[in-house]
Amino acid sequence: MPTALSWTDPGTTAYAKPGHVAAAHRAVADVAILFRFRKQAVRRRHLARALSLIFLAITLGAASIPAFTPGAHATHGKSVDVLVLVPSAMAAILVLNMASAIASGGGRELISRDQAASYPISPTTDHLGALLLAPLNIAWMIQAWVLLGMVAYATPLRLLVQTQLTIVLWLVFSTASGQVVAWTMEAIRRGPFGIAISRGLLVILGLLAAAVQLTGNAGNFFDQVPTLWLFLHALAGWSWRWAYGIGLLLAASLVAVALGAMPAHLAARRMPRDEARMETDQHEPRPMPSTVLGILVRTDRASVWRSVPMRRGVLVLAVGPGLVALFGDLHWAQMTILPGLVASGGALLFGVNAWCLDGRGALWRENLPAPATALFDARTLILAEFLGVASLITVLVGALRAGLPNAEELAALLATLVVVTLQVVGAALRWSLKHPYPVDLRSARATPAPPAAMVGYSARLATCTTFTGLVFSGCAHVPDWRLSVIVAIPCMLWSATRLARTRRRWEDPLTRALVVSTVAA
């Protein structure tokens, strides 16, 4: 009996071996279908459209408004300094895109692994979907806005359109190249001795970067990066030289997109070793805690710290900004910005949908002879512990070259750590209660909420914590450590009050039932 277009028929597209062009066309069509599928799942479409228009307006503003500010296009001063830094910023974006994609195991999923199990979604489709979702990340957006703003401020007004076109194509190329490196690393990680090899490569790269920085050769290294050549071609105006650079970038982007499918196919044929090891490991039982809260905290701690995406994410979040502070030789007053950014990133790993960690186990936990407040308190403590550990690692790494802080700097930094942790924990648990999502976080590529929601969460967290960090950075310059404490007290009381209000809402059986039934779906 013929099965027509059934994907289980060996003669259909899923199992046949069509030509590369036909396979590419099918993958692009599948991505369009999946994108429409995800679009239909958006709950508040009017808000999504409004956010899209806002981000588009910000992008156009970043690419044009700095060109009309005082001091722009000058032949001396800050404009020249910014112009010199543009090629280095282009190279830094390429490195950051690679690191982000590697940490997420090949980029974000357009459709979750469980949902895709019954559909013939090819690795090429998965690769293209990850590329499509890459810009839906507030970190990607901020670095793109900063680069576009730098170019608009530094380049002559008559060359603004040409240079911005080059920068946009560079962002496309760097994102596609990051995906190639990420899929390659994921294929290596899933191969024989893959975990050891991937960790060894990362250690070697880290040591090489440290050697370049500590020997004072960072400037010479960035001078050798091809971004300088590309930027000089962008400054050539409407000429064959500019067209040659644009054509080269466009061709390189298309090649990078096509090349990314090869390691994606290789990775898809291999078992994710780290995820499988985490799910099959045996752990020696430890003495039972004497309190109900202690038992719940131990359970939550194990579910968080043994999760592959949490461990990868906290490593990148904690070490990455710390290395930036270390190599950038940031002072203690400047490092007050880092804890907020790290805490915001940590909450985006699972905190903004904290109850999804339970999955179907949430039904079992609701039947335990434990008060509802104990469950809430345990999740709150583990989230605060997770964010606090990541922030402390960042500060310790950055402190290696910062010297010893004075009393004002130390008070400002400690106040920042406490305040931003309370702010992020309170906001994350409030959103977890208000907008729960059924998500399986076993995959290293999974996110606790849909991409559009993640952009909104990250923008709100980054704005709040950055403002807090700037406030305490100013307090660090005041010759009285008590000012930081005075400023921190009302911030802590406000965040604690909102957290207590969320705790009371969790005690409502109807609210709790809605969350549990959603995450267990």
C-alpha positions in Angstrom: 0.0 0.0 0.0 1.6 3.3 -1.0 2.1 5.9 1.7 2.3 8.9 -0.7 4.0 11.7 1.2 4.5 9.8 4.4 8.0 10.4 5.7 8.4 6.7 6.7 8.4 5.8 3.0 12.0 5.1 2.0 11.4 6.8 -1.4 10.5 10.2 0.1 12.7 13.1 0.7 13.6 12.2 4.3 15.4 9.0 3.3 16.2 9.5 -0.4 19.3 11.3 -1.4 18.4 14.2 -3.6 20.9 16.5 -5.1 22.4 19.2 -3.0 20.4 22.0 -4.7 17.1 20.1 -4.1 18.1 19.4 -0.5 18.9 23.1 0.0 15.6 24.2 -1.5 13.7 21.7 0.8 15.6 22.9 3.9 14.8 26.5 3.1 11.1 25.6 2.6 11.1 23.7 5.9 12.6 26.6 7.7 9.8 28.9 6.4 7.2 26.3 7.6 8.7 26.0 11.0 9.0 29.8 11.4 5.3 30.2 10.6 4.6 27.4 13.1 6.5 29.2 15.8 4.9 32.5 14.8 1.4 31.0 15.4 2.5 30.0 18.9 3.1 33.6 19.9 0.6 34.5 22.6 0.6 38.3 22.3 1.2 39.0 18.6 0.4 42.7 18.9 3.2 43.0 21.5 5.6 41.0 19.3 4.9 43.3 16.3 5.4 46.4 18.5 8.7 45.0 19.8 9.8 44.2 16.2 9.1 47.8 15.2 11.0 49.1 18.3 14.1 47.1 17.6 14.0 48.1 13.9 13.8 51.7 14.9 16.7 51.3 17.4 18.8 49.7 14.7 18.1 52.5 12.2 18.8 55.0 14.9 22.1 53.4 15.9 23.2 53.4 12.3 22.4 57.0 11.6 21.9 59.3 14.7 25.6 59.2 15.8 26.5 60.7 12.5 24.8 64.0 13.4 26.1 64.3 17.0 28.8 66.9 17.9 32.3 65.7 17.2 31.3 63.2 14.6 33.5 62.8 11.4 36.2 65.0 13.0 39.8 64.6 11.9 41.0 64.5 15.4 39.9 63.6 18.9 37.3 60.9 19.8 36.2 60.4 16.2 39.6 59.3 15.1 40.0 57.0 18.2 36.7 55.3 17.4 37.6 55.0 13.7 40.8 53.1 14.7 38.9 50.8 17.0 36.3 49.7 14.4 38.4 46.8 12.8 39.1 45.5 16.3 35.4 45.7 17.2 34.6 43.7 14.0 37.0 41.0 15.0 35.7 40.9 18.6 32.1 40.4 17.3 33.3 37.4 15.2 34.9 35.9 18.3 31.9 36.5 20.5 29.5 35.0 17.9 31.7 31.9 17.8 31.8 31.6 21.6 28.1 32.1 22.0 27.2 29.5 19.4 29.7 26.9 20.8 28.2 27.4 24.3 24.7 26.7 23.0 25.8 23.5 21.2 25.2 24.8 17.6 22.8 27.7 18.2 19.2 27.8 19.4 16.5 25.4 18.2 13.8 26.6 15.9 11.7 23.7 17.1 12.4 21.7 20.3 13.9 18.2 20.1 10.8 16.4 21.4 8.5 18.3 19.0 10.8 17.5 16.0 10.9 13.8 16.7 7.9 13.0 14.6 8.8 15.2 11.6 11.4 14.8 8.9 13.5 17.8 9.8 17.0 17.6 8.3 20.2 18.8 10.0 20.4 21.5 7.3 17.0 22.8 8.3 18.1 22.8 11.9 21.3 24.7 10.9 19.4 27.3 9.0 16.9 27.7 11.8 19.7 28.3 14.3 21.1 31.0 11.9 17.6 32.6 11.7 17.3 32.8 15.5 20.8 34.1 16.2 19.9 37.8 16.0 17.0 37.2 18.4 19.4 37.7 21.2 19.9 40.9 23.1 23.7 40.4 23.4 23.9 40.0 19.6 21.7 43.1 19.1 23.7 45.3 21.5 27.0 44.4 19.9 25.5 45.1 16.5 24.1 48.4 17.6 27.4 49.5 19.2 29.3 48.6 16.0 26.8 50.4 13.7 27.0 53.4 16.1 30.8 53.5 16.0 30.8 53.5 12.2 28.2 56.2 12.0 30.1 58.4 14.4 33.5 57.9 12.9 33.2 57.7 9.2 32.6 60.7 6.9 28.9 61.4 6.2 29.3 60.9 2.4 30.5 57.3 3.1 27.9 56.4 5.7 25.7 54.2 3.4 28.6 52.3 1.9 30.3 51.5 5.3 27.1 50.5 7.0 26.3 48.1 4.1 29.7 46.5 4.7 29.1 46.3 8.5 25.7 44.6 8.0 27.3 42.0 5.7 30.1 41.5 8.2 27.5 40.8 10.9 25.9 38.2 8.6 29.3 36.7 7.9 30.4 36.6 11.5 27.1 34.9 12.6 27.3 32.3 9.8 31.0 31.7 10.6 30.2 31.3 14.3 27.7 28.6 13.4 30.3 26.7 11.3 32.7 26.7 14.2 30.0 25.8 16.7 28.7 22.8 14.6 32.3 21.6 14.1 33.0 21.8 17.9 29.7 20.0 18.5 30.7 17.2 16.0 34.0 16.9 17.7 32.4 16.9 21.2 30.2 14.0 20.2 33.0 11.9 18.6 35.5 9.6 20.3 37.2 11.3 23.2 35.2 14.3 22.1 34.7 15.9 25.5 38.4 15.8 26.4 39.4 17.0 22.9 37.0 20.0 23.0 38.0 21.0 26.5 41.7 20.8 25.5 41.1 23.0 22.5 39.4 25.6 24.6 42.2 25.6 27.2 44.8 26.0 24.4 42.9 28.9 22.9 42.5 30.5 26.3 46.2 30.2 27.0 47.1 31.6 23.6 44.8 34.6 24.2 46.3 35.2 27.6 49.8 35.0 26.2 48.9 37.6 23.4 47.5 39.9 26.0 50.1 39.6 28.7 53.0 40.0 26.2 51.5 43.3 24.9 50.9 42.0 21.4 47.1 42.4 21.3 47.4 45.5 19.1 49.7 43.8 16.6 47.4 40.7 16.6 44.3 42.8 15.7 46.3 44.7 13.1 46.8 41.4 11.2 43.1 40.6 11.2 41.5 40.9 7.8 38.8 43.2 9.2 41.2 46.2 8.7 41.4 45.3 5.0 37.6 45.1 4.7 37.0 48.3 6.5 39.5 50.2 4.3 37.6 48.9 1.2 34.4 50.1 2.8 35.9 53.6 3.1 36.6 53.6 -0.7 33.1 55.0 -1.5 31.2 54.0 -4.6 34.1 52.3 -6.4 35.2 49.0 -7.8 37.3 48.5 -4.6 34.2 48.9 -2.4 32.2 46.6 -4.7 35.0 44.0 -4.5 34.9 44.0 -0.7 31.0 43.8 -0.7 31.1 40.9 -3.2 33.8 39.1 -1.2 31.8 39.4 2.0 28.6 38.3 0.3 30.3 35.2 -1.3 32.0 34.3 2.0 28.7 34.6 3.9 27.0 32.2 1.4 29.9 29.8 1.6 29.8 29.9 5.5 26.0 29.2 5.4 26.5 26.2 3.1 29.6 24.9 5.0 27.7 24.9 8.3 25.4 22.2 7.0 28.3 19.7 6.8 29.3 19.6 10.4 25.6 19.8 11.4 24.9 16.6 9.5 28.0 15.0 11.1 26.9 16.1 14.6 23.3 14.8 14.0 24.7 11.3 13.3 26.4 11.2 16.7 25.1 10.8 20.1 25.4 13.8 22.4 27.8 12.3 24.8 27.7 14.9 27.6 23.9 14.9 27.7 23.8 11.1 27.7 26.4 10.9 30.4 24.6 13.3 32.7 21.3 11.3 32.3 23.0 7.9 32.9 25.5 8.8 35.7 25.2 7.1 39.0 25.6 9.2 42.1 26.4 8.0 45.6 23.5 8.7 48.0 24.3 11.2 50.8 22.9 11.6 54.3 19.3 12.8 54.3 18.9 16.5 55.3 17.0 17.0 58.5 14.5 19.5 57.2 12.0 19.5 54.3 13.6 22.7 52.9 17.0 21.0 52.9 15.6 18.0 51.0 14.0 20.2 48.4 17.2 22.4 48.1 19.3 19.3 47.5 17.0 18.1 44.7 16.9 21.4 43.0 20.6 21.9 43.3 21.3 18.5 41.6 18.8 19.3 38.8 20.5 22.6 38.1 24.2 21.8 38.4 24.0 18.5 36.7 22.2 20.0 33.6 24.4 20.3 30.5 23.1 23.7 29.3 23.4 25.1 32.9 27.0 24.0 33.3 28.0 25.2 29.8 26.2 28.5 30.2 27.5 29.3 33.7 31.1 28.6 32.5 30.7 31.1 29.6 28.9 33.7 31.6 31.3 33.5 34.5 34.6 33.3 32.7 33.8 35.4 29.6 33.1 38.7 31.3 35.9 38.0 33.8 38.4 37.6 31.0 37.2 40.8 29.4 37.8 42.6 32.8 41.2 40.9 33.1 42.5 41.7 29.6 40.8 45.1 29.5 42.5 45.9 32.9 39.2 47.2 34.4 39.4 49.0 37.7 37.2 48.0 40.7 34.8 50.9 40.1 34.2 49.7 36.5 33.6 46.1 37.5 30.3 47.0 39.2 28.8 46.6 35.8 29.7 42.9 35.4 27.7 41.2 38.2 24.4 42.6 36.8 25.2 41.4 33.3 26.3 37.9 34.5 23.2 37.6 36.7 20.9 38.6 33.8 22.5 36.0 31.6 22.3 33.4 34.3 18.6 34.0 34.7 18.1 33.5 31.0 19.4 30.0 31.3 16.5 28.8 33.3 15.4 31.4 35.9 12.8 33.2 33.7 10.9 29.9 33.5 12.2 28.4 36.7 9.4 25.8 37.2 10.1 24.2 33.8 13.0 22.3 35.4 10.4 20.0 37.0 8.6 19.1 33.8 6.2 16.2 34.5 7.9 15.8 37.9 6.0 18.9 38.9 2.9 16.8 39.3 4.8 14.5 41.6 6.2 17.3 43.6 2.8 18.8 44.2 1.7 15.6 45.9 4.6 15.7 48.4 3.8 16.3 52.1 5.5 19.7 51.9 4.1 23.2 52.2 4.0 25.2 48.9 6.2 27.9 50.4 9.0 25.4 50.9 9.0 24.6 47.2 9.1 28.3 46.4 11.9 29.0 48.9 14.0 26.1 47.7 13.8 27.3 44.1 14.6 30.9 45.2 17.7 29.8 47.1 19.0 27.7 44.2 18.5 30.4 41.7 20.2 33.0 44.0 23.1 30.5 44.5 23.5 29.9 40.8 23.6 33.6 40.0 25.8 34.5 43.0 28.4 31.8 42.1 28.6 33.0 38.5 28.9 36.6 39.5 31.6 35.8 42.1 33.7 33.9 39.6 33.5 36.8 37.2 34.7 39.2 39.9 37.5 36.9 41.1 38.8 36.5 37.5 38.7 40.3 36.9 40.4 41.0 40.3 43.6 39.2 39.2 44.9 42.5 37.7 42.8 45.0 39.5 44.9 45.1 42.7 43.4 45.5 46.2 40.2 47.6 46.4 39.7 50.4 48.9 36.8 50.4 51.3 34.5 52.4 48.9 35.2 50.2 45.9 34.7 47.0 48.0 31.4 48.3 49.5 30.1 49.3 46.1 30.9 45.9 44.5 29.4 43.9 47.4 26.3 46.1 47.3 26.0 45.6 43.6 26.2 41.8 44.0 23.4 41.7 46.6 21.1 44.2 44.9 21.3 42.8 41.3 20.9 39.2 42.6 17.7 40.2 44.5 16.5 42.1 41.5 17.1 39.3 39.0 15.8 36.5 41.3 12.6 38.5 42.0 12.0 39.4 38.3 12.7 35.8 37.1 10.4 34.1 39.6 7.7 36.7 38.9 7.8 36.0 35.2 8.0 32.2 35.8 4.7 32.5 37.7 3.0 34.8 35.2 4.2 33.2 31.9 5.2 29.5 32.3 6.2 27.5 29.2 6.5 23.8 28.7 10.2 23.3 27.9 12.6 20.4 28.0 16.0 21.8 29.2 17.9 18.5 28.8 19.2 19.7 25.4 22.1 22.1 25.4 20.4 24.1 22.8 17.1 24.6 24.6 15.9 27.9 25.9 13.4 28.4 28.8 11.0 30.5 26.7 10.3 31.3 23.0 12.8 33.5 21.2 10.6 36.6 21.2 10.0 36.3 25.0 13.7 35.8 25.6 14.5 39.0 23.8 12.0 40.9 26.0 13.3 39.3 29.2 17.0 39.9 28.4 16.3 43.6 27.4 14.5 44.3 30.6 17.1 42.5 32.8 20.0 44.1 31.1 18.5 47.6 31.3 17.7 47.3 35.0 21.0 45.7 36.1 23.2 48.0 34.0 21.5 51.0 35.5 22.1 49.6 39.0 25.7 48.9 38.2 26.2 52.4 37.0 24.7 53.8 40.2 27.1 51.9 42.4 30.0 52.7 40.1 29.4 56.3 40.9 29.1 55.5 44.6 32.6 53.9 44.4 34.1 57.3 43.6 32.6 58.9 46.6 35.1 58.9 49.6 32.6 57.2 52.0 31.8 53.5 51.9 28.6 54.0 53.8 27.0 55.7 50.7 26.8 52.3 48.9 25.1 50.7 51.9 22.6 53.6 52.1 21.8 53.3 48.4 21.6 49.5 48.6 19.1 49.3 51.5 16.0 50.8 49.7 16.8 48.7 46.6 17.0 45.5 48.6 13.8 46.3 50.5 11.9 47.0 47.2 13.2 43.8 45.6 12.5 41.7 48.7 8.9 43.1 48.9 8.2 42.1 45.3 9.7 38.7 45.9 7.5 38.2 49.0 4.4 39.2 46.9 5.3 36.6 44.3 5.7 34.0 47.1 2.2 34.8 48.3 0.9 34.4 44.8 2.5 30.9 44.6 0.5 29.9 47.7 -2.7 30.3 45.7 -3.7 26.7 44.6 -5.3 28.0 41.3 -2.1 29.9 40.3 0.1 27.0 41.2 -2.1 24.5 39.3 -1.9 26.6 36.2 1.9 26.7 36.4 2.2 23.0 37.1 -0.2 21.9 34.4 1.6 24.1 31.9 5.2 23.0 32.5 4.1 19.3 32.8 2.4 19.4 29.3 
